[in-house]
Amino acid sequence: MSSIAAGLLMIGGTAFMLVAAIGLLRLPDLYTRMHALTKAGTLGIGLILISAAVSFADVSVATRAVVAFLFVLFTAPVSAHMIGRAGYLGGVPLWDGTAFDNWEVNYDTLQREGEGES
């Protein structure tokens, strides 16, 4: 029974990773690609790690899987934010269909902050 559950979790995780890869290829700009990779990728990795924990049925493996998933869960949003900010400050254009730009009003302030960092 646990091998079936592990297999289903692995298939689910792989499906989410596939969705993330398709999003990377099909979405129009850096920001939407980053969003797809962060959301679907994190869930896919989580399901795959849970699958490993269920498959091995060992406390040691389960603990490592949970710690690895927590690491990804806490670092993925921060890294996505930093990549998006670097892209925006670096002049990566928004998609033509973008409805609004929240940072446009404070762009000069953001530029001055970036100049002070070295």
C-alpha beads as a LAMMPS data file, in Angstrom:
LAMMPS data file: protein, C-alpha beads

118 atoms
117 bonds

1 atom types
1 bond types

-500.0 500.0 xlo xhi
-500.0 500.0 ylo yhi
-500.0 500.0 zlo zhi

Masses

1 110.0

Atoms # bond

1 1 1 0.000 0.000 0.000
2 1 1 2.810 2.432 0.802
3 1 1 4.437 1.777 -2.571
4 1 1 1.197 2.778 -4.305
5 1 1 0.983 5.971 -2.237
6 1 1 4.644 6.729 -2.928
7 1 1 4.088 6.155 -6.633
8 1 1 1.059 8.442 -6.724
9 1 1 2.939 11.152 -4.841
10 1 1 5.862 10.790 -7.252
11 1 1 3.547 11.076 -10.266
12 1 1 1.860 14.125 -8.730
13 1 1 5.211 15.779 -8.011
14 1 1 6.446 15.020 -11.489
15 1 1 3.249 16.467 -12.969
16 1 1 3.752 19.728 -11.072
17 1 1 7.382 19.864 -12.165
18 1 1 6.196 19.336 -15.756
19 1 1 3.733 22.227 -15.359
20 1 1 6.607 24.391 -14.073
21 1 1 8.771 23.441 -17.069
22 1 1 5.945 24.163 -19.510
23 1 1 5.380 27.500 -17.772
24 1 1 9.048 28.325 -18.208
25 1 1 8.803 27.659 -21.925
26 1 1 5.381 29.143 -22.669
27 1 1 4.913 32.193 -20.450
28 1 1 5.777 35.585 -21.945
29 1 1 8.170 37.319 -19.533
30 1 1 10.576 36.868 -16.645
31 1 1 8.023 37.669 -13.979
32 1 1 5.320 35.206 -15.032
33 1 1 7.933 32.501 -15.654
34 1 1 9.392 33.091 -12.227
35 1 1 5.929 32.829 -10.680
36 1 1 5.194 29.507 -12.402
37 1 1 8.543 28.025 -11.429
38 1 1 8.264 29.115 -7.820
39 1 1 4.724 27.888 -7.195
40 1 1 4.573 24.678 -9.222
41 1 1 8.219 23.819 -8.622
42 1 1 7.936 24.087 -4.851
43 1 1 4.836 21.907 -4.748
44 1 1 6.415 19.382 -7.114
45 1 1 9.576 19.111 -5.038
46 1 1 7.482 18.763 -1.882
47 1 1 5.455 15.886 -3.305
48 1 1 8.573 14.117 -4.558
49 1 1 10.264 14.450 -1.160
50 1 1 7.151 13.166 0.616
51 1 1 7.147 10.276 -1.845
52 1 1 10.709 9.426 -0.863
53 1 1 9.797 9.556 2.828
54 1 1 6.800 7.257 2.292
55 1 1 8.754 4.899 0.065
56 1 1 11.657 4.378 2.468
57 1 1 9.453 4.369 5.597
58 1 1 12.409 5.378 7.741
59 1 1 12.453 8.171 10.306
60 1 1 15.886 9.321 9.158
61 1 1 14.804 9.670 5.525
62 1 1 11.500 11.294 6.516
63 1 1 13.298 13.842 8.685
64 1 1 15.699 14.730 5.877
65 1 1 12.837 15.006 3.408
66 1 1 10.890 17.336 5.701
67 1 1 13.964 19.492 6.374
68 1 1 14.754 19.683 2.636
69 1 1 11.154 20.627 1.835
70 1 1 11.096 23.309 4.538
71 1 1 14.345 24.708 3.152
72 1 1 12.835 24.941 -0.341
73 1 1 9.555 26.304 1.023
74 1 1 11.307 29.120 2.902
75 1 1 13.950 30.012 0.305
76 1 1 11.968 29.828 -2.956
77 1 1 9.845 32.959 -2.348
78 1 1 12.863 34.964 -1.221
79 1 1 14.940 33.936 -4.225
80 1 1 12.028 34.604 -6.608
81 1 1 11.586 38.072 -5.117
82 1 1 15.274 38.856 -5.477
83 1 1 15.379 37.597 -9.077
84 1 1 12.302 39.651 -9.932
85 1 1 13.713 42.762 -8.310
86 1 1 17.064 42.325 -10.052
87 1 1 15.270 41.850 -13.355
88 1 1 13.127 44.934 -12.834
89 1 1 16.051 47.124 -11.806
90 1 1 18.103 45.672 -14.651
91 1 1 15.509 46.841 -17.134
92 1 1 13.911 43.532 -18.127
93 1 1 10.706 44.597 -19.881
94 1 1 7.254 43.625 -18.669
95 1 1 4.938 41.701 -20.959
96 1 1 2.784 43.928 -23.176
97 1 1 -0.354 42.503 -21.553
98 1 1 0.697 43.516 -18.035
99 1 1 -2.204 45.418 -16.465
100 1 1 -0.294 47.469 -13.876
101 1 1 3.203 48.109 -12.586
102 1 1 3.298 48.699 -8.826
103 1 1 6.969 49.673 -8.813
104 1 1 6.763 52.244 -11.596
105 1 1 5.915 55.055 -9.157
106 1 1 8.925 54.339 -6.932
107 1 1 11.374 53.392 -9.688
108 1 1 13.689 56.339 -8.961
109 1 1 13.810 55.421 -5.266
110 1 1 14.576 51.793 -6.140
111 1 1 17.348 52.896 -8.493
112 1 1 18.951 55.057 -5.784
113 1 1 18.797 52.125 -3.324
114 1 1 20.505 49.889 -5.867
115 1 1 23.288 52.396 -6.471
116 1 1 24.195 52.499 -2.784
117 1 1 24.670 48.711 -2.633
118 1 1 28.005 47.290 -3.684

Bonds

1 1 1 2
2 1 2 3
3 1 3 4
4 1 4 5
5 1 5 6
6 1 6 7
7 1 7 8
8 1 8 9
9 1 9 10
10 1 10 11
11 1 11 12
12 1 12 13
13 1 13 14
14 1 14 15
15 1 15 16
16 1 16 17
17 1 17 18
18 1 18 19
19 1 19 20
20 1 20 21
21 1 21 22
22 1 22 23
23 1 23 24
24 1 24 25
25 1 25 26
26 1 26 27
27 1 27 28
28 1 28 29
29 1 29 30
30 1 30 31
31 1 31 32
32 1 32 33
33 1 33 34
34 1 34 35
35 1 35 36
36 1 36 37
37 1 37 38
38 1 38 39
39 1 39 40
40 1 40 41
41 1 41 42
42 1 42 43
43 1 43 44
44 1 44 45
45 1 45 46
46 1 46 47
47 1 47 48
48 1 48 49
49 1 49 50
50 1 50 51
51 1 51 52
52 1 52 53
53 1 53 54
54 1 54 55
55 1 55 56
56 1 56 57
57 1 57 58
58 1 58 59
59 1 59 60
60 1 60 61
61 1 61 62
62 1 62 63
63 1 63 64
64 1 64 65
65 1 65 66
66 1 66 67
67 1 67 68
68 1 68 69
69 1 69 70
70 1 70 71
71 1 71 72
72 1 72 73
73 1 73 74
74 1 74 75
75 1 75 76
76 1 76 77
77 1 77 78
78 1 78 79
79 1 79 80
80 1 80 81
81 1 81 82
82 1 82 83
83 1 83 84
84 1 84 85
85 1 85 86
86 1 86 87
87 1 87 88
88 1 88 89
89 1 89 90
90 1 90 91
91 1 91 92
92 1 92 93
93 1 93 94
94 1 94 95
95 1 95 96
96 1 96 97
97 1 97 98
98 1 98 99
99 1 99 100
100 1 100 101
101 1 101 102
102 1 102 103
103 1 103 104
104 1 104 105
105 1 105 106
106 1 106 107
107 1 107 108
108 1 108 109
109 1 109 110
110 1 110 111
111 1 111 112
112 1 112 113
113 1 113 114
114 1 114 115
115 1 115 116
116 1 116 117
117 1 117 118
